[in-house]
Amino acid sequence: MKRLYRTSHDRKLAGICGGLGHYFNIDPTIVRIVLLFLIIPFNVGIILAYVIGIFVIPDEMDVA
């Protein structure tokens, strides 16, 4: 079963982008670039979603 979690091995800030990349089987760098491009038009919304994700998405160590 596939689960979304924040990674501990591919972490730059909080592991959200690494976890999303692992969940969707894409490179986390692509997720980070897309996130940066989405911050431009949706600045407060994307940043708020990222901060909420830090508290809602479990850490990789908590899932295992």
All heavy atoms as TSV, in Angstrom:
chain	resi	resn	atom	element	x	y	z
A	1	MET	N	N	0.836	-1.171	0.000
A	1	MET	CA	C	0.000	0.000	0.000
A	1	MET	C	C	0.893	1.250	0.000
A	1	MET	O	O	1.848	1.345	0.747
A	1	MET	CB	C	-0.895	-0.001	1.240
A	1	MET	CG	C	-1.886	1.109	1.230
A	1	MET	SD	S	-3.172	0.918	2.462
A	1	MET	CE	C	-2.447	1.730	3.836
A	2	LYS	N	N	0.566	2.183	-0.849
A	2	LYS	CA	C	1.318	3.422	-0.987
A	2	LYS	C	C	0.855	4.417	0.073
A	2	LYS	O	O	-0.341	4.607	0.280
A	2	LYS	CB	C	1.030	4.003	-2.365
A	2	LYS	CG	C	2.228	4.363	-3.137
A	2	LYS	CD	C	1.799	4.841	-4.505
A	2	LYS	CE	C	3.002	5.289	-5.248
A	2	LYS	NZ	N	2.716	5.773	-6.549
A	3	ARG	N	N	1.837	5.048	0.756
A	3	ARG	CA	C	1.515	6.033	1.769
A	3	ARG	C	C	2.339	7.295	1.540
A	3	ARG	O	O	3.487	7.220	1.137
A	3	ARG	CB	C	1.818	5.480	3.150
A	3	ARG	CG	C	0.935	4.292	3.462
A	3	ARG	CD	C	0.983	3.936	4.876
A	3	ARG	NE	N	0.329	5.005	5.638
A	3	ARG	CZ	C	0.220	4.971	6.940
A	3	ARG	NH1	N	0.711	3.977	7.618
A	3	ARG	NH2	N	-0.381	5.946	7.574
A	4	LEU	N	N	1.732	8.413	1.837
A	4	LEU	CA	C	2.423	9.697	1.738
A	4	LEU	C	C	3.059	10.002	3.080
A	4	LEU	O	O	2.402	9.919	4.120
A	4	LEU	CB	C	1.443	10.803	1.357
A	4	LEU	CG	C	2.002	12.218	1.247
A	4	LEU	CD1	C	3.078	12.286	0.177
A	4	LEU	CD2	C	0.896	13.201	0.944
A	5	TYR	N	N	4.342	10.305	3.067
A	5	TYR	CA	C	5.054	10.662	4.284
A	5	TYR	C	C	6.158	11.653	3.945
A	5	TYR	O	O	6.538	11.818	2.806
A	5	TYR	CB	C	5.641	9.423	4.961
A	5	TYR	CG	C	6.558	8.611	4.069
A	5	TYR	CD1	C	7.902	8.946	3.937
A	5	TYR	CD2	C	6.076	7.530	3.349
A	5	TYR	CE1	C	8.730	8.230	3.100
A	5	TYR	CE2	C	6.905	6.808	2.516
A	5	TYR	CZ	C	8.225	7.160	2.403
A	5	TYR	OH	O	9.051	6.453	1.578
A	6	ARG	N	N	6.660	12.338	4.978
A	6	ARG	CA	C	7.787	13.256	4.805
A	6	ARG	C	C	9.065	12.440	4.910
A	6	ARG	O	O	9.258	11.693	5.855
A	6	ARG	CB	C	7.773	14.328	5.899
A	6	ARG	CG	C	6.576	15.231	5.792
A	6	ARG	CD	C	6.572	16.338	6.828
A	6	ARG	NE	N	6.486	15.791	8.184
A	6	ARG	CZ	C	7.297	16.135	9.175
A	6	ARG	NH1	N	8.252	17.007	8.995
A	6	ARG	NH2	N	7.131	15.616	10.373
A	7	THR	N	N	9.932	12.567	3.929
A	7	THR	CA	C	11.153	11.769	3.919
A	7	THR	C	C	12.183	12.314	4.895
A	7	THR	O	O	12.218	13.502	5.201
A	7	THR	CB	C	11.793	11.734	2.519
A	7	THR	OG1	O	12.121	13.058	2.125
A	7	THR	CG2	C	10.886	11.091	1.509
A	8	SER	N	N	13.023	11.411	5.364
A	8	SER	CA	C	14.127	11.833	6.221
A	8	SER	C	C	15.448	11.781	5.456
A	8	SER	O	O	16.403	12.450	5.825
A	8	SER	CB	C	14.206	10.946	7.457
A	8	SER	OG	O	14.410	9.604	7.089
A	9	HIS	N	N	15.506	11.023	4.375
A	9	HIS	CA	C	16.748	10.891	3.614
A	9	HIS	C	C	16.843	11.898	2.467
A	9	HIS	O	O	17.927	12.190	2.000
A	9	HIS	CB	C	16.894	9.464	3.066
A	9	HIS	CG	C	15.796	9.079	2.132
A	9	HIS	ND1	N	14.580	8.618	2.581
A	9	HIS	CD2	C	15.727	9.091	0.784
A	9	HIS	CE1	C	13.807	8.364	1.538
A	9	HIS	NE2	N	14.482	8.646	0.441
A	10	ASP	N	N	15.726	12.426	1.987
A	10	ASP	CA	C	15.738	13.404	0.898
A	10	ASP	C	C	15.075	14.686	1.383
A	10	ASP	O	O	14.095	15.157	0.832
A	10	ASP	CB	C	15.015	12.839	-0.324
A	10	ASP	CG	C	15.258	13.663	-1.566
A	10	ASP	OD1	O	16.145	14.549	-1.522
A	10	ASP	OD2	O	14.579	13.440	-2.567
A	11	ARG	N	N	15.615	15.228	2.442
A	11	ARG	CA	C	15.006	16.369	3.111
A	11	ARG	C	C	15.846	17.619	2.872
A	11	ARG	O	O	17.034	17.624	3.111
A	11	ARG	CB	C	14.933	16.064	4.599
A	11	ARG	CG	C	14.326	17.156	5.420
A	11	ARG	CD	C	14.195	16.703	6.838
A	11	ARG	NE	N	13.112	15.735	6.893
A	11	ARG	CZ	C	12.456	15.418	7.985
A	11	ARG	NH1	N	12.799	15.937	9.125
A	11	ARG	NH2	N	11.476	14.542	7.951
A	12	LYS	N	N	15.210	18.663	2.386
A	12	LYS	CA	C	15.869	19.961	2.252
A	12	LYS	C	C	15.332	20.916	3.317
A	12	LYS	O	O	16.085	21.575	3.996
A	12	LYS	CB	C	15.641	20.572	0.863
A	12	LYS	CG	C	16.200	19.734	-0.259
A	12	LYS	CD	C	17.700	19.656	-0.187
A	12	LYS	CE	C	18.195	18.836	-1.351
A	12	LYS	NZ	N	19.472	18.261	-1.141
A	13	LEU	N	N	14.027	20.990	3.457
A	13	LEU	CA	C	13.427	21.864	4.454
A	13	LEU	C	C	12.662	21.032	5.476
A	13	LEU	O	O	13.024	20.989	6.632
A	13	LEU	CB	C	12.510	22.890	3.779
A	13	LEU	CG	C	11.916	23.956	4.670
A	13	LEU	CD1	C	13.018	24.779	5.316
A	13	LEU	CD2	C	11.006	24.865	3.880
A	14	ALA	N	N	11.638	20.343	5.039
A	14	ALA	CA	C	10.845	19.534	5.973
A	14	ALA	C	C	10.554	18.144	5.425
A	14	ALA	O	O	9.914	17.343	6.096
A	14	ALA	CB	C	9.536	20.240	6.298
A	15	GLY	N	N	10.972	17.842	4.200
A	15	GLY	CA	C	10.756	16.529	3.624
A	15	GLY	C	C	9.466	16.383	2.842
A	15	GLY	O	O	9.144	15.290	2.378
A	16	ILE	N	N	8.725	17.470	2.686
A	16	ILE	CA	C	7.445	17.419	1.979
A	16	ILE	C	C	7.662	17.094	0.494
A	16	ILE	O	O	7.025	16.193	-0.047
A	16	ILE	CB	C	6.674	18.747	2.121
A	16	ILE	CG1	C	6.409	19.065	3.587
A	16	ILE	CG2	C	5.386	18.728	1.319
A	16	ILE	CD1	C	5.385	18.231	4.251
A	17	CYS	N	N	8.537	17.818	-0.165
A	17	CYS	CA	C	8.779	17.605	-1.595
A	17	CYS	C	C	9.390	16.225	-1.854
A	17	CYS	O	O	9.057	15.578	-2.841
A	17	CYS	CB	C	9.679	18.696	-2.157
A	17	CYS	SG	S	8.904	20.322	-2.164
A	18	GLY	N	N	10.270	15.783	-0.982
A	18	GLY	CA	C	10.837	14.445	-1.120
A	18	GLY	C	C	9.775	13.370	-0.990
A	18	GLY	O	O	9.765	12.390	-1.725
A	19	GLY	N	N	8.859	13.561	-0.050
A	19	GLY	CA	C	7.763	12.611	0.134
A	19	GLY	C	C	6.806	12.597	-1.046
A	19	GLY	O	O	6.352	11.545	-1.482
A	20	LEU	N	N	6.494	13.775	-1.570
A	20	LEU	CA	C	5.616	13.846	-2.749
A	20	LEU	C	C	6.274	13.211	-3.966
A	20	LEU	O	O	5.620	12.522	-4.753
A	20	LEU	CB	C	5.242	15.295	-3.046
A	20	LEU	CG	C	4.220	15.935	-2.109
A	20	LEU	CD1	C	4.116	17.423	-2.377
A	20	LEU	CD2	C	2.878	15.270	-2.257
A	21	GLY	N	N	7.568	13.454	-4.119
A	21	GLY	CA	C	8.294	12.835	-5.233
A	21	GLY	C	C	8.294	11.322	-5.125
A	21	GLY	O	O	8.105	10.623	-6.117
A	22	HIS	N	N	8.488	10.813	-3.936
A	22	HIS	CA	C	8.485	9.364	-3.730
A	22	HIS	C	C	7.082	8.791	-3.971
A	22	HIS	O	O	6.916	7.748	-4.583
A	22	HIS	CB	C	8.951	9.051	-2.319
A	22	HIS	CG	C	9.044	7.594	-1.997
A	22	HIS	ND1	N	8.584	6.596	-2.798
A	22	HIS	CD2	C	9.559	6.949	-0.925
A	22	HIS	CE1	C	8.787	5.426	-2.250
A	22	HIS	NE2	N	9.387	5.625	-1.098
A	23	TYR	N	N	6.055	9.493	-3.516
A	23	TYR	CA	C	4.672	9.033	-3.665
A	23	TYR	C	C	4.264	8.962	-5.139
A	23	TYR	O	O	3.614	8.017	-5.563
A	23	TYR	CB	C	3.734	9.960	-2.894
A	23	TYR	CG	C	2.303	9.494	-2.884
A	23	TYR	CD1	C	1.893	8.475	-2.035
A	23	TYR	CD2	C	1.355	10.075	-3.717
A	23	TYR	CE1	C	0.594	8.043	-2.018
A	23	TYR	CE2	C	0.042	9.654	-3.713
A	23	TYR	CZ	C	-0.333	8.639	-2.860
A	23	TYR	OH	O	-1.636	8.201	-2.853
A	24	PHE	N	N	4.638	9.970	-5.932
A	24	PHE	CA	C	4.260	10.017	-7.344
A	24	PHE	C	C	5.326	9.436	-8.268
A	24	PHE	O	O	5.190	9.512	-9.489
A	24	PHE	CB	C	3.941	11.452	-7.762
A	24	PHE	CG	C	2.682	11.984	-7.145
A	24	PHE	CD1	C	2.733	13.027	-6.238
A	24	PHE	CD2	C	1.453	11.434	-7.456
A	24	PHE	CE1	C	1.576	13.521	-5.661
A	24	PHE	CE2	C	0.289	11.915	-6.894
A	24	PHE	CZ	C	0.352	12.958	-5.983
A	25	ASN	N	N	6.391	8.850	-7.713
A	25	ASN	CA	C	7.475	8.230	-8.478
A	25	ASN	C	C	8.127	9.194	-9.467
A	25	ASN	O	O	8.373	8.861	-10.622
A	25	ASN	CB	C	6.984	6.981	-9.221
A	25	ASN	CG	C	6.631	5.871	-8.274
A	25	ASN	OD1	O	7.256	5.714	-7.230
A	25	ASN	ND2	N	5.608	5.109	-8.621
A	26	ILE	N	N	8.381	10.422	-9.001
A	26	ILE	CA	C	9.107	11.396	-9.799
A	26	ILE	C	C	10.249	11.958	-8.948
A	26	ILE	O	O	10.274	11.786	-7.733
A	26	ILE	CB	C	8.207	12.543	-10.314
A	26	ILE	CG1	C	7.532	13.276	-9.149
A	26	ILE	CG2	C	7.194	12.048	-11.304
A	26	ILE	CD1	C	6.730	14.476	-9.580
A	27	ASP	N	N	11.179	12.610	-9.603
A	27	ASP	CA	C	12.327	13.177	-8.914
A	27	ASP	C	C	11.870	14.329	-8.007
A	27	ASP	O	O	11.122	15.202	-8.450
A	27	ASP	CB	C	13.323	13.688	-9.951
A	27	ASP	CG	C	14.626	14.134	-9.352
A	27	ASP	OD1	O	14.940	13.721	-8.218
A	27	ASP	OD2	O	15.348	14.890	-10.027
A	28	PRO	N	N	12.275	14.329	-6.734
A	28	PRO	CA	C	11.872	15.418	-5.836
A	28	PRO	C	C	12.327	16.797	-6.301
A	28	PRO	O	O	11.705	17.794	-5.959
A	28	PRO	CB	C	12.543	15.057	-4.514
A	28	PRO	CG	C	12.780	13.606	-4.580
A	28	PRO	CD	C	13.002	13.284	-6.022
A	29	THR	N	N	13.368	16.865	-7.107
A	29	THR	CA	C	13.812	18.155	-7.635
A	29	THR	C	C	12.743	18.763	-8.532
A	29	THR	O	O	12.515	19.977	-8.507
A	29	THR	CB	C	15.130	17.987	-8.409
A	29	THR	OG1	O	16.084	17.358	-7.549
A	29	THR	CG2	C	15.665	19.316	-8.877
A	30	ILE	N	N	12.056	17.929	-9.291
A	30	ILE	CA	C	10.961	18.409	-10.143
A	30	ILE	C	C	9.838	18.959	-9.276
A	30	ILE	O	O	9.259	20.006	-9.576
A	30	ILE	CB	C	10.468	17.287	-11.078
A	30	ILE	CG1	C	11.578	16.908	-12.052
A	30	ILE	CG2	C	9.203	17.699	-11.820
A	30	ILE	CD1	C	11.283	15.689	-12.887
A	31	VAL	N	N	9.533	18.284	-8.184
A	31	VAL	CA	C	8.491	18.757	-7.265
A	31	VAL	C	C	8.892	20.099	-6.671
A	31	VAL	O	O	8.063	21.008	-6.564
A	31	VAL	CB	C	8.233	17.719	-6.147
A	31	VAL	CG1	C	7.212	18.237	-5.151
A	31	VAL	CG2	C	7.783	16.389	-6.728
A	32	ARG	N	N	10.149	20.252	-6.319
A	32	ARG	CA	C	10.628	21.522	-5.757
A	32	ARG	C	C	10.531	22.657	-6.775
A	32	ARG	O	O	10.151	23.782	-6.432
A	32	ARG	CB	C	12.066	21.369	-5.282
A	32	ARG	CG	C	12.180	20.498	-4.069
A	32	ARG	CD	C	13.619	20.376	-3.591
A	32	ARG	NE	N	13.678	19.417	-2.509
A	32	ARG	CZ	C	14.157	18.186	-2.615
A	32	ARG	NH1	N	14.678	17.772	-3.761
A	32	ARG	NH2	N	14.153	17.363	-1.583
A	33	ILE	N	N	10.874	22.376	-8.035
A	33	ILE	CA	C	10.795	23.398	-9.092
A	33	ILE	C	C	9.346	23.797	-9.338
A	33	ILE	O	O	9.028	24.991	-9.451
A	33	ILE	CB	C	11.477	22.900	-10.383
A	33	ILE	CG1	C	12.988	22.799	-10.158
A	33	ILE	CG2	C	11.161	23.811	-11.562
A	33	ILE	CD1	C	13.735	22.101	-11.274
A	34	VAL	N	N	8.445	22.808	-9.387
A	34	VAL	CA	C	7.025	23.106	-9.575
A	34	VAL	C	C	6.503	23.937	-8.406
A	34	VAL	O	O	5.739	24.892	-8.587
A	34	VAL	CB	C	6.209	21.802	-9.750
A	34	VAL	CG1	C	4.719	22.055	-9.654
A	34	VAL	CG2	C	6.557	21.128	-11.062
A	35	LEU	N	N	6.925	23.589	-7.194
A	35	LEU	CA	C	6.521	24.351	-6.013
A	35	LEU	C	C	6.980	25.805	-6.116
A	35	LEU	O	O	6.216	26.733	-5.823
A	35	LEU	CB	C	7.085	23.713	-4.746
A	35	LEU	CG	C	6.739	24.416	-3.444
A	35	LEU	CD1	C	5.289	24.153	-3.087
A	35	LEU	CD2	C	7.643	23.953	-2.341
A	36	LEU	N	N	8.204	26.017	-6.569
A	36	LEU	CA	C	8.700	27.383	-6.721
A	36	LEU	C	C	7.905	28.174	-7.753
A	36	LEU	O	O	7.608	29.348	-7.558
A	36	LEU	CB	C	10.178	27.374	-7.110
A	36	LEU	CG	C	11.141	27.017	-5.990
A	36	LEU	CD1	C	12.562	26.913	-6.534
A	36	LEU	CD2	C	11.076	28.044	-4.884
A	37	PHE	N	N	7.533	27.516	-8.863
A	37	PHE	CA	C	6.736	28.199	-9.876
A	37	PHE	C	C	5.310	28.462	-9.392
A	37	PHE	O	O	4.683	29.430	-9.812
A	37	PHE	CB	C	6.712	27.408	-11.186
A	37	PHE	CG	C	7.951	27.589	-12.011
A	37	PHE	CD1	C	8.772	26.522	-12.292
A	37	PHE	CD2	C	8.305	28.837	-12.494
A	37	PHE	CE1	C	9.929	26.677	-13.049
A	37	PHE	CE2	C	9.453	29.016	-13.247
A	37	PHE	CZ	C	10.264	27.932	-13.524
A	38	LEU	N	N	4.782	27.619	-8.500
A	38	LEU	CA	C	3.434	27.842	-7.968
A	38	LEU	C	C	3.411	28.921	-6.892
A	38	LEU	O	O	2.369	29.514	-6.639
A	38	LEU	CB	C	2.862	26.537	-7.412
A	38	LEU	CG	C	2.454	25.501	-8.439
A	38	LEU	CD1	C	1.996	24.224	-7.753
A	38	LEU	CD2	C	1.368	26.035	-9.351
A	39	ILE	N	N	4.555	29.165	-6.272
A	39	ILE	CA	C	4.606	30.212	-5.244
A	39	ILE	C	C	4.389	31.588	-5.866
A	39	ILE	O	O	3.803	32.471	-5.228
A	39	ILE	CB	C	5.943	30.146	-4.476
A	39	ILE	CG1	C	5.914	28.970	-3.516
A	39	ILE	CG2	C	6.206	31.428	-3.707
A	39	ILE	CD1	C	7.214	28.756	-2.771
A	40	ILE	N	N	4.809	31.783	-7.101
A	40	ILE	CA	C	4.687	33.096	-7.752
A	40	ILE	C	C	3.220	33.548	-7.841
A	40	ILE	O	O	2.882	34.612	-7.337
A	40	ILE	CB	C	5.385	33.101	-9.126
A	40	ILE	CG1	C	6.889	32.911	-8.921
A	40	ILE	CG2	C	5.102	34.385	-9.895
A	40	ILE	CD1	C	7.655	32.603	-10.180
A	41	PRO	N	N	2.305	32.764	-8.431
A	41	PRO	CA	C	0.918	33.260	-8.496
A	41	PRO	C	C	0.104	33.001	-7.218
A	41	PRO	O	O	-0.827	33.733	-6.924
A	41	PRO	CB	C	0.322	32.503	-9.679
A	41	PRO	CG	C	1.105	31.264	-9.774
A	41	PRO	CD	C	2.487	31.599	-9.280
A	42	PHE	N	N	0.428	31.947	-6.472
A	42	PHE	CA	C	-0.379	31.563	-5.305
A	42	PHE	C	C	0.435	31.652	-4.015
A	42	PHE	O	O	0.357	30.763	-3.170
A	42	PHE	CB	C	-0.880	30.123	-5.457
A	42	PHE	CG	C	-1.645	29.880	-6.718
A	42	PHE	CD1	C	-1.084	29.135	-7.742
A	42	PHE	CD2	C	-2.909	30.394	-6.888
A	42	PHE	CE1	C	-1.788	28.887	-8.905
A	42	PHE	CE2	C	-3.619	30.160	-8.046
A	42	PHE	CZ	C	-3.059	29.404	-9.060
A	43	ASN	N	N	1.199	32.701	-3.847
A	43	ASN	CA	C	2.217	32.778	-2.802
A	43	ASN	C	C	1.735	32.370	-1.412
A	43	ASN	O	O	2.293	31.465	-0.817
A	43	ASN	CB	C	2.866	34.156	-2.774
A	43	ASN	CG	C	1.878	35.274	-2.685
A	43	ASN	OD1	O	0.702	35.069	-2.412
A	43	ASN	ND2	N	2.351	36.478	-2.948
A	44	VAL	N	N	0.753	33.009	-0.850
A	44	VAL	CA	C	0.334	32.709	0.517
A	44	VAL	C	C	-0.327	31.330	0.597
A	44	VAL	O	O	-0.103	30.583	1.546
A	44	VAL	CB	C	-0.620	33.804	1.040
A	44	VAL	CG1	C	-1.147	33.459	2.413
A	44	VAL	CG2	C	0.087	35.148	1.054
A	45	GLY	N	N	-1.092	30.966	-0.403
A	45	GLY	CA	C	-1.790	29.678	-0.391
A	45	GLY	C	C	-0.846	28.490	-0.426
A	45	GLY	O	O	-1.024	27.527	0.317
A	46	ILE	N	N	0.162	28.545	-1.266
A	46	ILE	CA	C	1.116	27.443	-1.375
A	46	ILE	C	C	1.973	27.348	-0.120
A	46	ILE	O	O	2.232	26.262	0.398
A	46	ILE	CB	C	2.001	27.608	-2.634
A	46	ILE	CG1	C	1.159	27.485	-3.895
A	46	ILE	CG2	C	3.135	26.596	-2.647
A	46	ILE	CD1	C	0.520	26.123	-4.083
A	47	ILE	N	N	2.396	28.487	0.395
A	47	ILE	CA	C	3.208	28.472	1.615
A	47	ILE	C	C	2.388	27.947	2.782
A	47	ILE	O	O	2.871	27.146	3.587
A	47	ILE	CB	C	3.774	29.883	1.897
A	47	ILE	CG1	C	4.766	30.267	0.805
A	47	ILE	CG2	C	4.417	29.949	3.275
A	47	ILE	CD1	C	5.208	31.701	0.827
A	48	LEU	N	N	1.129	28.349	2.871
A	48	LEU	CA	C	0.244	27.849	3.931
A	48	LEU	C	C	0.013	26.349	3.785
A	48	LEU	O	O	0.034	25.609	4.780
A	48	LEU	CB	C	-1.084	28.609	3.903
A	48	LEU	CG	C	-2.076	28.271	4.993
A	48	LEU	CD1	C	-1.505	28.627	6.359
A	48	LEU	CD2	C	-3.384	29.003	4.758
A	49	ALA	N	N	-0.187	25.867	2.562
A	49	ALA	CA	C	-0.367	24.428	2.333
A	49	ALA	C	C	0.885	23.657	2.727
A	49	ALA	O	O	0.798	22.561	3.298
A	49	ALA	CB	C	-0.712	24.176	0.864
A	50	TYR	N	N	2.052	24.208	2.468
A	50	TYR	CA	C	3.311	23.557	2.834
A	50	TYR	C	C	3.446	23.468	4.354
A	50	TYR	O	O	3.807	22.426	4.891
A	50	TYR	CB	C	4.493	24.335	2.236
A	50	TYR	CG	C	5.796	23.584	2.282
A	50	TYR	CD1	C	6.153	22.736	1.247
A	50	TYR	CD2	C	6.668	23.709	3.362
A	50	TYR	CE1	C	7.356	22.046	1.281
A	50	TYR	CE2	C	7.858	23.027	3.403
A	50	TYR	CZ	C	8.199	22.190	2.365
A	50	TYR	OH	O	9.370	21.497	2.405
A	51	VAL	N	N	3.115	24.554	5.036
A	51	VAL	CA	C	3.202	24.555	6.494
A	51	VAL	C	C	2.191	23.587	7.105
A	51	VAL	O	O	2.497	22.852	8.050
A	51	VAL	CB	C	3.009	25.994	7.047
A	51	VAL	CG1	C	2.860	26.003	8.551
A	51	VAL	CG2	C	4.164	26.878	6.622
A	52	ILE	N	N	0.992	23.541	6.568
A	52	ILE	CA	C	-0.009	22.577	7.049
A	52	ILE	C	C	0.472	21.161	6.789
A	52	ILE	O	O	0.300	20.269	7.626
A	52	ILE	CB	C	-1.374	22.850	6.389
A	52	ILE	CG1	C	-1.959	24.152	6.927
A	52	ILE	CG2	C	-2.341	21.693	6.633
A	52	ILE	CD1	C	-3.190	24.628	6.200
A	53	GLY	N	N	1.105	20.936	5.642
A	53	GLY	CA	C	1.639	19.609	5.320
A	53	GLY	C	C	2.695	19.151	6.309
A	53	GLY	O	O	2.806	17.960	6.609
A	54	ILE	N	N	3.468	20.085	6.841
A	54	ILE	CA	C	4.478	19.730	7.839
A	54	ILE	C	C	3.818	19.101	9.059
A	54	ILE	O	O	4.330	18.140	9.632
A	54	ILE	CB	C	5.300	20.980	8.237
A	54	ILE	CG1	C	6.166	21.438	7.068
A	54	ILE	CG2	C	6.169	20.701	9.458
A	54	ILE	CD1	C	6.851	22.775	7.290
A	55	PHE	N	N	2.671	19.620	9.457
A	55	PHE	CA	C	1.998	19.111	10.651
A	55	PHE	C	C	1.072	17.929	10.375
A	55	PHE	O	O	0.838	17.114	11.260
A	55	PHE	CB	C	1.206	20.240	11.320
A	55	PHE	CG	C	2.085	21.328	11.842
A	55	PHE	CD1	C	2.139	22.563	11.218
A	55	PHE	CD2	C	2.892	21.118	12.940
A	55	PHE	CE1	C	2.957	23.574	11.693
A	55	PHE	CE2	C	3.720	22.109	13.430
A	55	PHE	CZ	C	3.748	23.340	12.806
A	56	VAL	N	N	0.554	17.808	9.150
A	56	VAL	CA	C	-0.432	16.774	8.839
A	56	VAL	C	C	0.211	15.492	8.309
A	56	VAL	O	O	-0.194	14.388	8.683
A	56	VAL	CB	C	-1.466	17.320	7.822
A	56	VAL	CG1	C	-2.397	16.239	7.349
A	56	VAL	CG2	C	-2.238	18.464	8.438
A	57	ILE	N	N	1.210	15.622	7.444
A	57	ILE	CA	C	1.845	14.447	6.834
A	57	ILE	C	C	2.828	13.857	7.825
A	57	ILE	O	O	3.708	14.554	8.322
A	57	ILE	CB	C	2.555	14.833	5.515
A	57	ILE	CG1	C	1.539	15.417	4.524
A	57	ILE	CG2	C	3.254	13.624	4.918
A	57	ILE	CD1	C	2.165	15.998	3.286
A	58	PRO	N	N	2.703	12.556	8.126
A	58	PRO	CA	C	3.605	11.955	9.118
A	58	PRO	C	C	5.026	11.835	8.594
A	58	PRO	O	O	5.271	11.754	7.396
A	58	PRO	CB	C	2.996	10.579	9.374
A	58	PRO	CG	C	2.205	10.276	8.153
A	58	PRO	CD	C	1.737	11.595	7.621
A	59	ASP	N	N	5.966	11.807	9.530
A	59	ASP	CA	C	7.376	11.642	9.197
A	59	ASP	C	C	7.630	10.191	8.808
A	59	ASP	O	O	6.928	9.284	9.248
A	59	ASP	CB	C	8.233	12.040	10.392
A	59	ASP	CG	C	9.671	12.290	10.027
A	59	ASP	OD1	O	9.937	12.577	8.847
A	59	ASP	OD2	O	10.525	12.188	10.917
A	60	GLU	N	N	8.646	9.959	8.018
A	60	GLU	CA	C	8.987	8.614	7.540
A	60	GLU	C	C	9.252	7.672	8.711
A	60	GLU	O	O	8.885	6.495	8.690
A	60	GLU	CB	C	10.206	8.689	6.636
A	60	GLU	CG	C	10.617	7.379	6.032
A	60	GLU	CD	C	11.784	7.565	5.088
A	60	GLU	OE1	O	12.579	8.498	5.253
A	60	GLU	OE2	O	11.894	6.741	4.161
A	61	MET	N	N	9.878	8.164	9.755
A	61	MET	CA	C	10.170	7.335	10.921
A	61	MET	C	C	8.915	6.928	11.675
A	61	MET	O	O	8.859	5.864	12.286
A	61	MET	CB	C	11.113	8.075	11.879
A	61	MET	CG	C	12.423	8.421	11.277
A	61	MET	SD	S	13.271	6.911	10.776
A	61	MET	CE	C	14.664	7.603	9.961
A	62	ASP	N	N	7.865	7.765	11.629
A	62	ASP	CA	C	6.611	7.446	12.306
A	62	ASP	C	C	5.815	6.392	11.563
A	62	ASP	O	O	5.042	5.647	12.153
A	62	ASP	CB	C	5.752	8.702	12.463
A	62	ASP	CG	C	6.423	9.745	13.346
A	62	ASP	OD1	O	7.281	9.358	14.169
A	62	ASP	OD2	O	6.084	10.935	13.219
A	63	VAL	N	N	5.980	6.316	10.217
A	63	VAL	CA	C	5.233	5.359	9.399
A	63	VAL	C	C	5.799	3.968	9.524
A	63	VAL	O	O	5.080	2.987	9.577
A	63	VAL	CB	C	5.232	5.813	7.913
A	63	VAL	CG1	C	4.587	4.778	7.026
A	63	VAL	CG2	C	4.522	7.148	7.785
A	64	ALA	N	N	7.126	3.842	9.578
A	64	ALA	CA	C	7.781	2.544	9.620
A	64	ALA	C	C	7.559	1.881	10.926
A	64	ALA	O	O	6.919	1.417	11.569
A	64	ALA	CB	C	9.281	2.706	9.440
